[in-house]
Amino acid sequence: QVQLVESGGGLVQAGGSLRLSCAASGRTIGRYAMGWFRQAPGKEREFAAAINWIGGSTFYADSVKGRFTISRDNAKSTMYLQMNSLKPEDTAVYYCAAVQSYSDYDLNRSFRYDYWGQGTQVTVSS
């Protein structure tokens, strides 16, 4: 079992930056692929970014590619999402997720993940 806690959300101006963190406990995240999803009011949860178990492969939704960077620090049991050039349409609750997997397959799909955090709110003002 693994527990995930997101932090780092807040209110920022368009064009600004935030770094989200996802702290894990219960198991070493070195055994897990991890991802970030987001959900805006009135919309379905959507994929934002993912990173495989070793950190050598990353995946991004087209809507965030070039602006967001996913990374992980297994020594700190933490995954990060660096968000730059933020837009109002990035406003959402951001969730981190993890799955014990060495496969890169379908990491952009929510059904691949077994563990989820509680979410952190990101609001981008115009």
Backbone torsions as a table, in degrees:
resi	resn	phi	psi	omega
1	GLN	NA	150.0	177.6
2	VAL	-141.0	141.2	175.9
3	GLN	-111.6	139.3	-176.3
4	LEU	-123.9	135.9	178.8
5	VAL	-132.8	119.5	177.5
6	GLU	-86.9	152.6	173.5
7	SER	-155.5	168.1	174.9
8	GLY	104.2	-4.2	177.9
9	GLY	-71.6	168.9	179.9
10	GLY	167.8	-167.3	179.7
11	LEU	-103.9	124.9	179.4
12	VAL	-135.8	159.2	175.9
13	GLN	-80.4	151.7	173.7
14	ALA	-54.2	136.7	-176.4
15	GLY	90.6	-9.8	-180.0
16	GLY	-84.5	-173.4	-175.3
17	SER	-133.2	152.2	170.9
18	LEU	-142.0	152.2	170.5
19	ARG	-121.0	116.9	176.1
20	LEU	-89.6	146.5	176.7
21	SER	-123.3	148.7	174.8
22	CYS	-130.9	107.0	-179.2
23	ALA	-93.0	133.5	-177.5
24	ALA	-114.0	147.5	174.4
25	SER	-142.5	161.1	177.3
26	GLY	100.4	-35.1	177.2
27	ARG	-148.2	154.1	174.0
28	THR	-68.8	130.9	-179.4
29	ILE	-74.8	-5.6	174.8
30	GLY	-61.9	-17.7	179.1
31	ARG	-94.1	0.3	-169.3
32	TYR	-121.8	139.2	160.5
33	ALA	-79.4	148.9	-175.2
34	MET	-138.8	155.9	-178.8
35	GLY	-150.6	166.1	174.0
36	TRP	-119.3	132.5	173.9
37	PHE	-125.1	161.0	179.1
38	ARG	-141.8	154.0	-179.8
39	GLN	-139.6	117.7	176.5
40	ALA	-91.5	157.4	179.2
41	PRO	-56.1	131.4	178.5
42	GLY	77.2	5.0	-179.2
43	LYS	-122.4	161.4	175.5
44	GLU	-76.2	155.7	173.6
45	ARG	-60.9	135.9	-178.8
46	GLU	-131.3	152.8	179.5
47	PHE	-70.8	139.8	173.8
48	ALA	-115.6	-53.5	-176.3
49	ALA	-159.8	155.4	176.6
50	ALA	-146.9	158.7	178.6
51	ILE	-140.8	137.1	-176.5
52	ASN	-78.5	179.2	-168.5
53	TRP	-62.7	-33.9	-177.1
54	ILE	-94.3	-11.1	-179.9
55	GLY	86.7	2.8	-176.7
56	GLY	-83.3	-12.9	179.8
57	SER	-128.7	132.4	176.2
58	THR	-126.1	155.1	-175.9
59	PHE	-139.7	140.8	-176.4
60	TYR	-137.9	143.8	168.2
61	ALA	-66.3	148.5	179.4
62	ASP	-57.3	-31.8	-176.0
63	SER	-68.7	-19.9	-177.9
64	VAL	-117.7	-9.2	-176.6
65	LYS	-58.2	133.4	-178.3
66	GLY	89.1	-13.7	179.7
67	ARG	-114.8	-34.0	-178.1
68	PHE	-106.9	148.1	175.9
69	THR	-134.1	124.6	176.9
70	ILE	-97.6	142.2	178.6
71	SER	-152.1	170.6	178.6
72	ARG	-145.9	150.7	176.4
73	ASP	-130.1	96.3	-174.5
74	ASN	-66.6	-29.9	177.8
75	ALA	-63.2	-30.5	177.9
76	LYS	-98.0	1.4	-177.9
77	SER	52.1	44.6	-173.5
78	THR	-138.3	139.4	172.0
79	MET	-112.0	149.5	-176.3
80	TYR	-127.9	153.6	168.8
81	LEU	-131.2	105.1	175.5
82	GLN	-84.3	121.0	-176.2
83	MET	-116.0	116.4	179.0
84	ASN	-116.8	163.8	178.6
85	SER	49.5	48.1	-174.7
86	LEU	-65.2	144.9	-179.6
87	LYS	-119.4	154.8	176.9
88	PRO	-54.7	-32.8	179.1
89	GLU	-70.8	-7.3	172.5
90	ASP	-80.3	-7.7	179.8
91	THR	-60.2	123.9	-176.9
92	ALA	-177.5	168.9	164.8
93	VAL	-86.7	128.5	-178.1
94	TYR	-104.4	130.5	-178.1
95	TYR	-118.0	138.4	169.8
96	CYS	-98.0	154.9	-176.4
97	ALA	-145.7	155.5	-178.8
98	ALA	-144.7	151.4	174.9
99	VAL	-147.0	139.0	177.6
100	GLN	-77.6	96.7	-173.6
101	SER	-157.0	141.7	173.0
102	TYR	-104.8	9.0	-179.4
103	SER	-99.0	143.9	175.4
104	ASP	-89.6	-3.0	-172.0
105	TYR	-69.2	129.0	171.4
106	ASP	59.6	30.6	176.9
107	LEU	-69.5	-8.2	173.9
108	ASN	-88.5	4.0	-178.5
109	ARG	-111.1	132.3	-175.1
110	SER	-63.5	-28.6	-176.9
111	PHE	-67.3	-15.1	178.7
112	ARG	-71.9	-19.1	-169.9
113	TYR	-99.9	138.9	-178.4
114	ASP	-99.1	-24.4	-173.4
115	TYR	-127.8	139.2	-175.9
116	TRP	-135.8	145.3	171.6
117	GLY	-84.4	-179.9	-177.0
118	GLN	-86.2	-14.1	177.3
119	GLY	98.2	153.2	174.5
120	THR	-136.4	135.8	-174.4
121	GLN	-81.2	131.1	172.0
122	VAL	-119.0	123.9	178.2
123	THR	-124.8	125.6	-178.4
124	VAL	-114.6	118.8	-178.6
125	SER	-91.0	152.8	179.0
126	SER	-76.8	NA	NA
